[in-house]
Amino acid sequence: MASMALARHGTGARDAAGALASQVHPVFMLPPVAVSVFGAALAGAFSPPVAAVHALAVFCAVYTAHVKDGYVDFHIRGEDADHPLTVGGCRVALAGATAVFCCCVAALFVLSGPRAALLTAPLWVIGYLHAPQLDMNPVTTTLGYPGGIALALVGAFYAQSGSFGAVPLVLAGVFLLVLAGVKVIDDAKDYGYDRSIDKRTVAVVLGLERARRFGFALVTAGLAAVVVLAAAGVLPTSAVLAAFAFGAVAAVADRAEPETATMLLVRGAYVFLALLTVAVWYKPMSGSPIVDITVLGPYTYLATEVVFGSVAFYLLYRARALRSAARTIALLYPVAYVWDWYTLTVGVFAIQVRTGVDLLGIPIEEHVFMVVVPALVLALHETRRSWGL
């Protein structure tokens, strides 16, 4: 009888289990759990049992949020067309997730101390109050999920190390900014319905166009923060690759409608997190051996120009922009020549590995450089236009 009361579509135990399992949404549950593991890994040598307990607590908090959200949207607001759980099923799911979460918090109290437990407990509060309390205000509806992820990162690190590190704190801030921007864009999908029930999302408050610009501004601010923090030495240099990768995804999403933009940005966030994990954990650009092409001797610089020049030529050829690019480069060349000659003459920089052949007072490689660089810039610009970005 209990199983019959849980599922709306079916009467058996398998139907009840399926209805409960349907509330596990990997697209939105994987990032918080992954961030928890990431936070634990940032602490260095970590305890797997503590990491597992914290990750399970995060999972239970997000599961609670999904069940409560579905319960409110279907059984109370009538917003959703269907829901697999009955009212009683929702209550059982909430009770079960809450019980497991409380056990995890108690375990963290024993394993890592009271502060680790206190940092974890708010995750359930955020999840349970997401609907219908927090999702009616533009600030709390936007920052609920991103704030939970930021807290999961800091809490996981603290549970392992017993301290607050600079890296997890700044990364939590980055995730808060970037994911808040994604949430603003995501909420724009439901603008019409949200407005009809007085649900004050950022899109409802600012309007669709201004909210979209605000959302992408938050994403841009978060990615810019990664570059600044890498330049300041707080994050490894390779962290900028994560910002560039997600920035490319955001550039494509900027031209898409809200649903597609959200899909791109959410999946881009996976790549962002993965590349940040590699950057912080392995530090691939910090002292790791790289391919040394100076074996080419005096032709090293020239060889790199041939490679990138070939790429530029190919892209310009595909975009049918060779003639246009040639005219632009011809106009730029005299300015570039004077600039290059002056900086070399006064000793701003020196070229160590080159052929030694000079032309008009500067190395022959610099003449090639003044053609290749603008050609590559124009090639990327024309390629972007051909893609409709």
N, C-alpha and C positions, 0 to 999 in steps of 0.2 A: 504493500500500500504506500510505503514511504517513497519508493521509486516512482510510482504513478503520480505522485504529487509534485515531483521535481520538474519533469519535462512536459512541455506543452504539446509536443508531437510524439506520442508514443507512450507505452505503459510499462515497458520492461526495465530491468536494471541497466541493460545496455543503452537504452534510450536516455535514461537518467545520467549515466556516465558521459554519454556523448554531449548532452546538453551542458553539463558542468565543464567539460573539456572545450566546448565551443567558445568559452569566455577567455581562452588563452589566445591572444592575438600576437603572433611572433613579430610583426612589423613594428609594433609599439612596445612590446615587452623586451625584445632583445637588447635595444640600446641601454635601458637602465641596468639590466643585469650585466651586460658587457662592461658598462662604466664601473660597476661595483668591482668586477674582477680587475679591471684596469687600475682602479684606485688601490687595490690590494697589491698589485704588481709594482706600483710606483714606490711602495715602501721598501723595495729590495727583497731580501730573503723574507718570505712571509709564511704564515701558518695556513696550510690548506683547509683545516677544519674551520678556522675563523672566516676565511674567505668564502667557504661554502655556506656557512650560516648567514653571513651578511647578504650574499647573493640571493639566498632563499627568502630572506626577509624582504628584500627589494621586490622579488617576484610576487610575493603575497600582497604587498602594498599595491602594485600595479594591477594585480588580479582583482583586488577589492575595488579599485577605481573603475575597472571595466564592468564588473557586475553591477555596481551601484549606478553607473552611468546608464547601462542598458535598462535597469529597473525603472529609473526615473523617466528616461526617454520613451519607453514603451508603455509601462503600466500606469504612469502618472500623467505625463505630458501627451502621450499618444503621438509622439514625433516619429518613431520608427514604425515601419510597416509590420514587423514581426520580431519575435524574441523567443529563443529556444527554451527559456526557463519560466516556470510559473512564479507567482509571487512567493510561494513557499520555497521554491527552488532557489530563488535569489537570496532569500534569507538564510537557507542552509549553506549556500556557497559563501556568503558573507561571514557567517559564523565560523565556518571551517577555515577560511583564509585568515580571519582574525585570530583564531586560536593558534594556528601555526606561526603567525607573525609574533604573537606574544611569547611563544616558546623560543623563537629566535632571539628576541630582545633579551629574554632572561638568560639565554646561553651567552650572548655577548656581554652581559653584565658580569657573568662568572669568568668568561675567558679573557675579556679585554678591559673590564672595569665599567663603572657607572657612566662615564662620559661617552663611551662608545655606544652604550644603550640609549642615552639621551639624544645622541645625534641620529640614531636610527628611528626612534619612536615617531618623530613627526612625519615620516614617510607614509605611515598608515593614516594619519590625520588628513594629510593632503589628498590621499586617494579616496578616503571615505567621504570627505566634504566636497569633493570636486563637483558633484551634482547632488542637490540643486542649489548649494550655497555658493561655492567659489566660482562656478561658471556663469554667474549672472553679473559679475563685475569685470570691466575690461582689464584691470590689473591682475586680479587673481585668476581669471580664466586664461590669461596669456602666460602667466608665470608658474602655474601649478605644475605642469609636466616638466618644463625646463628647470624649475626650482628643485623638484624631486631628483632629477638627474644630477644636478650640482651637489645636492646634499648627499646623494648616494656615493659620489666620488670622494668627497671630503670624509664622510663617515667610514668608508671602507679603508681609506688610508690611515685614519686615526685608530681604527680597530686593530690594525697591524702594528703601527709604530707608537701609539700612545702620544702622538704630537700632531701639530698642524704644520705641514710643509708648504713652502712658497709655491712649488710647482703644482701640487693638487689644488691649491687655492686659486691660482691664476687660471688654471684650466677649467675649474668650476665656473669662474666668471665668464670665460670664453664660451663654454657650453650654454650658459644662461642667456647670453646675448644672441648667439646663433640660433638656438632652438626657440627662443622667444620670437625671433623673426619668422621662423618657419611656422610657428603656431598662429601668428597674426595672418599669414597668407592662407593657412589651412582653414581658419575660421571664416574666411571670405566665401567659401563654398556654400555655407549655410546662411548667407546674409539675409535672404528673404524670410526664412522661417524664424531666425533669431530676432529679427526686427518685429515680427508679428507677435512674439511672446514677451517682448520687452527684455530680451536677453542682450545685455550691453557688452558685446564683444568690441574689439577695437574697430572692426569693419563697420559695425552699426554706429559707433560714436563718431568716427572720422569720415565715413563714406568709403566706398570700395577703392577708388583710385588713391586717395591719400593714405588709406590703410596699407595698400600694397607697397607704396613708396616707403612707408614707415617700416614695414616688415623687411624689405630688402635693405634698408638702411641699417637695421639691427644686425642682419647677417653680415653686411659689409664691415660694420664696426667690429664684430667678433673676429672676422678674418684678419682685419688690419691689426687688431690687438696681438694676434699670433705673430705677425711679422715684426711688430715693435718689440715684443717680448723676446723673440729670437735674436733681434739685433742687439738687445740689451744684455743678452747672455743668460736670461732667466730660463728660456727654453732652448733646446738644441737647434742648431742652424737648419737641420733637415725638417724642422717643424713647418718651415715656410712652404714645403712641398704639399703638405696637407691643406694649407690655406689656398694655394694656387689651384689644387685639384677641385676643392669644393667651390672655389670662385668660378671655375669654368662651368660647373654644374649650375650654379646660381645664374650665370649669364644666359644659359639656355632656358632655365626656368622663368627668367624675367619676361620672356616672350610668350609664355604659355598661359592658358587659362588656369584658374585657381586649382582645380582638381589635378591636372597634369603637373602644374608647378609644385604642388605638395608632394606628389609621388616622386618627382625628380629630387626634390630637396631632402626628403626622408631617406631615400636611398643614397643620396650624396653624403648624408650625415654618417652613414655606415663607413663610407670610404674615408671621410674626414677622421673619424675615430680610429679606424685601422691604421691610417698613416701617422696619426699622432702617437699611437701606441708604439709603432716601429721607431719613430723619431726619438721618443723619450726612453724607450727600453734599450734599443740597439745603438742609437746615435750613429747612424751610417755615415754622416758627413763630419764626424769629429775624430779625426786621427785614424780612421780606417784606411787600409791601403787602397789606392785607386790606380787605374790604368795609366802608366807613364808613357806618353807618346813622344817624349823628347828623344827617343831612340832615332827619330827621323832627323835629328841634328839640325842643321841650319834651315831645313825645309819644314820644320814643325809648325810654325805660325802659318805659313802658306798653305799647308795641308788642311789645317782647320778651316781656313777661309774657303778652300775648294769644297769641303764637305757642306758647310752651311750655305755657300753660294749655290751649290747644286740643288739643295732643298728649296731655296728661294726661287731659282729659275723654274723648277718643276711646278711649284704652286702658282707662280705668275702665269706660266703657260696654260695650266688647267683653267685658271680664272680668265684667260684671254686678256691679260693686262700687261703684257710685256712692253708694248710701245708706251703706254701711259706711264708705267713705272720708270722707263728709261728717260722720259722727259722730266719727270720729277727729280730723279737722281742727278740729271744734268744741271738743273737749277740749284740743287743743294751742294753739289760737288765743290764749287769755288769757296763757299763759306766753310765747309768741312776742311778743305785744304789749308786755308789760312789758320783756322783754329788748331789743326793738328801740327802745322809747322811751328806755330808759336809755343804750344805746350811742350813740344820736343826740344825746342831751342832753349827755353828757360829751365828745362830740367824737371818738369812736372812729373814725367814718367820716362821710363827707358824700356826698350824692347831687347830682351836678352838673347832669345833664340830666333835668329833670322838669317837670311841669306847674305846680308851685308851689301846688297845692291841698293843704291840710292837713286832717286829720280826727283829732280826739282827740289832738292834739299831735304827730302824725307825718304824713309825706307820704302821700297817698292810694295812691301806688305801693307803699308798704311794706305796707299792708293787703292789697293784691292779692298781693304777694310771699309773705306769710304763709299764703296759701291755695294758691297755685300750687306752691310748692316741696314741701310735704308731699303734695299731690295727685299730683305727678309721681313722688315716691318710692313712694307707695302703688300707683300705676298700674304701675310697673315691677315691684314686688313681686307684685302680683296676676297680671301677665302671665307672670312667671317660674313662678308656681304653676300657671297654666293650661297651660304647656308641659311640666309635669312635671319641672322642673329643681330 
